[in-house]
Protein backbone atom coordinates (compact mmCIF):
# COMPACT_ATOMS: atom_id res chain seq x y z
CA UNK A 1 0.00 0.00 0.00
CA UNK A 2 1.45 3.26 -1.07
CA UNK A 3 -0.63 6.26 -0.21
CA UNK A 4 2.08 8.81 -0.97
CA UNK A 5 1.95 10.36 -4.42
CA UNK A 6 5.02 9.76 -6.58
CA UNK A 7 6.88 7.80 -3.91
CA UNK A 8 8.34 4.49 -5.11
CA UNK A 9 10.84 3.51 -2.42
CA UNK A 10 8.88 0.46 -1.24
CA UNK A 11 9.09 1.53 2.41
CA UNK A 12 5.33 1.25 2.97
CA UNK A 13 5.21 -2.26 1.53
CA UNK A 14 8.03 -3.44 3.80
CA UNK A 15 6.41 -1.69 6.75
CA UNK A 16 3.15 -3.59 6.17
CA UNK A 17 4.98 -6.85 5.56
CA UNK A 18 6.59 -6.52 9.00
CA UNK A 19 3.33 -5.51 10.68
CA UNK A 20 1.38 -8.40 9.17
CA UNK A 21 4.00 -11.02 10.01
CA UNK A 22 4.28 -9.74 13.58
CA UNK A 23 0.54 -10.34 14.01
CA UNK A 24 0.53 -13.67 12.14
CA UNK A 25 3.88 -15.25 11.27
CA UNK A 26 2.09 -17.80 9.06
CA UNK A 27 0.27 -15.17 6.98
CA UNK A 28 0.60 -15.32 3.23
CA UNK A 29 1.88 -11.91 2.11
CA UNK A 30 2.34 -11.12 -1.56
CA UNK A 31 3.98 -7.79 -2.39
CA UNK A 32 2.88 -6.30 -5.72
CA UNK A 33 4.65 -3.33 -7.28
CA UNK A 34 5.24 -1.54 -10.55
CA UNK A 35 8.58 -0.18 -9.38
CA UNK A 36 10.51 -3.17 -8.08
CA UNK A 37 13.86 -4.68 -8.88
CA UNK A 38 15.76 -7.86 -8.07
CA UNK A 39 17.28 -6.38 -4.90
CA UNK A 40 13.83 -5.42 -3.59
CA UNK A 41 12.41 -8.85 -4.47
CA UNK A 42 15.22 -10.67 -2.67
CA UNK A 43 14.79 -8.45 0.39
CA UNK A 44 11.03 -9.08 0.44
CA UNK A 45 11.46 -12.85 0.32
CA UNK A 46 14.18 -12.79 2.97
CA UNK A 47 11.92 -10.73 5.23
CA UNK A 48 9.09 -13.25 4.90
CA UNK A 49 6.99 -12.35 1.86
CA UNK A 50 5.44 -15.35 0.17
CA UNK A 51 5.94 -13.82 -3.26
CA UNK A 52 6.96 -10.60 -4.99
CA UNK A 53 5.07 -9.63 -8.13
CA UNK A 54 5.97 -6.98 -10.67
CA UNK A 55 3.17 -5.29 -12.60
CA UNK A 56 1.90 -5.87 -15.23
CA UNK A 57 1.18 -9.58 -15.19
CA UNK A 58 -1.18 -11.99 -16.94
CA UNK A 59 -4.11 -12.44 -14.57
CA UNK A 60 -4.90 -16.11 -15.23
CA UNK A 61 -1.30 -17.25 -14.90
CA UNK A 62 -0.62 -15.03 -11.90
CA UNK A 63 -3.70 -16.11 -9.96
CA UNK A 64 -3.15 -19.81 -10.56
CA UNK A 65 0.56 -19.57 -9.74
CA UNK A 66 -0.06 -17.61 -6.54
CA UNK A 67 -2.80 -19.96 -5.39
CA UNK A 68 -0.59 -23.01 -5.93
CA UNK A 69 2.47 -21.33 -4.42
CA UNK A 70 0.57 -20.14 -1.34
CA UNK A 71 -0.99 -23.53 -0.71
CA UNK A 72 2.35 -25.29 -1.10
CA UNK A 73 4.14 -22.75 1.10
CA UNK A 74 1.41 -22.86 3.75
CA UNK A 75 1.52 -26.67 3.89
CA UNK A 76 5.30 -26.69 4.38
CA UNK A 77 5.08 -24.15 7.23
CA UNK A 78 2.67 -26.29 9.25
CNS distance restraints for C-alpha pairs under 8 A (distance, minus, plus):
assign (resid   1 and name CA) (resid  12 and name CA) 6.23 0.50 0.50
assign (resid   1 and name CA) (resid  13 and name CA) 5.88 0.50 0.50
assign (resid   1 and name CA) (resid  16 and name CA) 7.80 0.50 0.50
assign (resid   2 and name CA) (resid   7 and name CA) 7.63 0.50 0.50
assign (resid   2 and name CA) (resid  10 and name CA) 7.94 0.50 0.50
assign (resid   2 and name CA) (resid  12 and name CA) 5.95 0.50 0.50
assign (resid   2 and name CA) (resid  13 and name CA) 7.16 0.50 0.50
assign (resid   8 and name CA) (resid  35 and name CA) 6.33 0.50 0.50
assign (resid  10 and name CA) (resid  14 and name CA) 6.43 0.50 0.50
assign (resid  10 and name CA) (resid  36 and name CA) 7.91 0.50 0.50
assign (resid  11 and name CA) (resid  15 and name CA) 6.03 0.50 0.50
assign (resid  12 and name CA) (resid  16 and name CA) 6.20 0.50 0.50
assign (resid  13 and name CA) (resid  17 and name CA) 6.11 0.50 0.50
assign (resid  13 and name CA) (resid  31 and name CA) 6.90 0.50 0.50
assign (resid  14 and name CA) (resid  18 and name CA) 6.21 0.50 0.50
assign (resid  14 and name CA) (resid  44 and name CA) 7.22 0.50 0.50
assign (resid  15 and name CA) (resid  19 and name CA) 6.28 0.50 0.50
assign (resid  16 and name CA) (resid  20 and name CA) 5.94 0.50 0.50
assign (resid  17 and name CA) (resid  21 and name CA) 6.18 0.50 0.50
assign (resid  17 and name CA) (resid  29 and name CA) 6.87 0.50 0.50
assign (resid  17 and name CA) (resid  47 and name CA) 7.96 0.50 0.50
assign (resid  17 and name CA) (resid  48 and name CA) 7.63 0.50 0.50
assign (resid  17 and name CA) (resid  49 and name CA) 6.92 0.50 0.50
assign (resid  18 and name CA) (resid  22 and name CA) 6.06 0.50 0.50
assign (resid  18 and name CA) (resid  47 and name CA) 7.77 0.50 0.50
assign (resid  19 and name CA) (resid  23 and name CA) 6.50 0.50 0.50
assign (resid  20 and name CA) (resid  24 and name CA) 6.11 0.50 0.50
assign (resid  20 and name CA) (resid  25 and name CA) 7.59 0.50 0.50
assign (resid  20 and name CA) (resid  27 and name CA) 7.20 0.50 0.50
assign (resid  20 and name CA) (resid  29 and name CA) 7.90 0.50 0.50
assign (resid  21 and name CA) (resid  25 and name CA) 4.42 0.50 0.50
assign (resid  21 and name CA) (resid  26 and name CA) 7.10 0.50 0.50
assign (resid  21 and name CA) (resid  27 and name CA) 6.35 0.50 0.50
assign (resid  21 and name CA) (resid  48 and name CA) 7.55 0.50 0.50
assign (resid  26 and name CA) (resid  74 and name CA) 7.37 0.50 0.50
assign (resid  26 and name CA) (resid  77 and name CA) 7.25 0.50 0.50
assign (resid  28 and name CA) (resid  49 and name CA) 7.17 0.50 0.50
assign (resid  28 and name CA) (resid  50 and name CA) 5.73 0.50 0.50
assign (resid  28 and name CA) (resid  70 and name CA) 6.64 0.50 0.50
assign (resid  28 and name CA) (resid  74 and name CA) 7.60 0.50 0.50
assign (resid  29 and name CA) (resid  48 and name CA) 7.85 0.50 0.50
assign (resid  29 and name CA) (resid  49 and name CA) 5.13 0.50 0.50
assign (resid  29 and name CA) (resid  50 and name CA) 5.32 0.50 0.50
assign (resid  29 and name CA) (resid  51 and name CA) 6.99 0.50 0.50
assign (resid  30 and name CA) (resid  49 and name CA) 5.91 0.50 0.50
assign (resid  30 and name CA) (resid  50 and name CA) 5.53 0.50 0.50
assign (resid  30 and name CA) (resid  51 and name CA) 4.81 0.50 0.50
assign (resid  30 and name CA) (resid  52 and name CA) 5.78 0.50 0.50
assign (resid  30 and name CA) (resid  53 and name CA) 7.27 0.50 0.50
assign (resid  31 and name CA) (resid  44 and name CA) 7.71 0.50 0.50
assign (resid  31 and name CA) (resid  49 and name CA) 6.92 0.50 0.50
assign (resid  31 and name CA) (resid  51 and name CA) 6.39 0.50 0.50
assign (resid  31 and name CA) (resid  52 and name CA) 4.85 0.50 0.50
assign (resid  31 and name CA) (resid  53 and name CA) 6.13 0.50 0.50
assign (resid  32 and name CA) (resid  52 and name CA) 5.98 0.50 0.50
assign (resid  32 and name CA) (resid  53 and name CA) 4.67 0.50 0.50
assign (resid  32 and name CA) (resid  54 and name CA) 5.87 0.50 0.50
assign (resid  32 and name CA) (resid  55 and name CA) 6.96 0.50 0.50
assign (resid  33 and name CA) (resid  52 and name CA) 7.96 0.50 0.50
assign (resid  33 and name CA) (resid  53 and name CA) 6.37 0.50 0.50
assign (resid  33 and name CA) (resid  54 and name CA) 5.14 0.50 0.50
assign (resid  33 and name CA) (resid  55 and name CA) 5.86 0.50 0.50
assign (resid  34 and name CA) (resid  54 and name CA) 5.49 0.50 0.50
assign (resid  34 and name CA) (resid  55 and name CA) 4.75 0.50 0.50
assign (resid  34 and name CA) (resid  56 and name CA) 7.20 0.50 0.50
assign (resid  35 and name CA) (resid  54 and name CA) 7.39 0.50 0.50
assign (resid  36 and name CA) (resid  40 and name CA) 6.02 0.50 0.50
assign (resid  36 and name CA) (resid  41 and name CA) 7.00 0.50 0.50
assign (resid  36 and name CA) (resid  54 and name CA) 6.47 0.50 0.50
assign (resid  37 and name CA) (resid  41 and name CA) 6.25 0.50 0.50
assign (resid  38 and name CA) (resid  42 and name CA) 6.12 0.50 0.50
assign (resid  39 and name CA) (resid  43 and name CA) 6.20 0.50 0.50
assign (resid  40 and name CA) (resid  44 and name CA) 6.12 0.50 0.50
assign (resid  41 and name CA) (resid  45 and name CA) 6.30 0.50 0.50
assign (resid  41 and name CA) (resid  52 and name CA) 5.74 0.50 0.50
assign (resid  42 and name CA) (resid  46 and name CA) 6.11 0.50 0.50
assign (resid  43 and name CA) (resid  47 and name CA) 6.07 0.50 0.50
assign (resid  44 and name CA) (resid  48 and name CA) 6.40 0.50 0.50
assign (resid  44 and name CA) (resid  49 and name CA) 5.39 0.50 0.50
assign (resid  44 and name CA) (resid  51 and name CA) 7.88 0.50 0.50
assign (resid  44 and name CA) (resid  52 and name CA) 6.95 0.50 0.50
assign (resid  45 and name CA) (resid  49 and name CA) 4.75 0.50 0.50
assign (resid  45 and name CA) (resid  50 and name CA) 6.52 0.50 0.50
assign (resid  45 and name CA) (resid  51 and name CA) 6.65 0.50 0.50
assign (resid  45 and name CA) (resid  52 and name CA) 7.31 0.50 0.50
assign (resid  50 and name CA) (resid  70 and name CA) 7.00 0.50 0.50
assign (resid  50 and name CA) (resid  73 and name CA) 7.57 0.50 0.50
assign (resid  51 and name CA) (resid  66 and name CA) 7.82 0.50 0.50
assign (resid  57 and name CA) (resid  62 and name CA) 6.61 0.50 0.50
assign (resid  58 and name CA) (resid  62 and name CA) 5.92 0.50 0.50
assign (resid  59 and name CA) (resid  63 and name CA) 5.91 0.50 0.50
assign (resid  60 and name CA) (resid  64 and name CA) 6.22 0.50 0.50
assign (resid  61 and name CA) (resid  65 and name CA) 5.96 0.50 0.50
assign (resid  62 and name CA) (resid  66 and name CA) 5.97 0.50 0.50
assign (resid  63 and name CA) (resid  67 and name CA) 6.04 0.50 0.50
assign (resid  64 and name CA) (resid  68 and name CA) 6.18 0.50 0.50
assign (resid  65 and name CA) (resid  69 and name CA) 5.92 0.50 0.50
assign (resid  66 and name CA) (resid  70 and name CA) 5.82 0.50 0.50
assign (resid  67 and name CA) (resid  71 and name CA) 6.16 0.50 0.50
assign (resid  68 and name CA) (resid  72 and name CA) 6.10 0.50 0.50
assign (resid  69 and name CA) (resid  73 and name CA) 5.94 0.50 0.50
assign (resid  70 and name CA) (resid  74 and name CA) 5.83 0.50 0.50
assign (resid  71 and name CA) (resid  75 and name CA) 6.11 0.50 0.50
assign (resid  72 and name CA) (resid  76 and name CA) 6.37 0.50 0.50
assign (resid  73 and name CA) (resid  77 and name CA) 6.36 0.50 0.50
assign (resid  74 and name CA) (resid  78 and name CA) 6.60 0.50 0.50
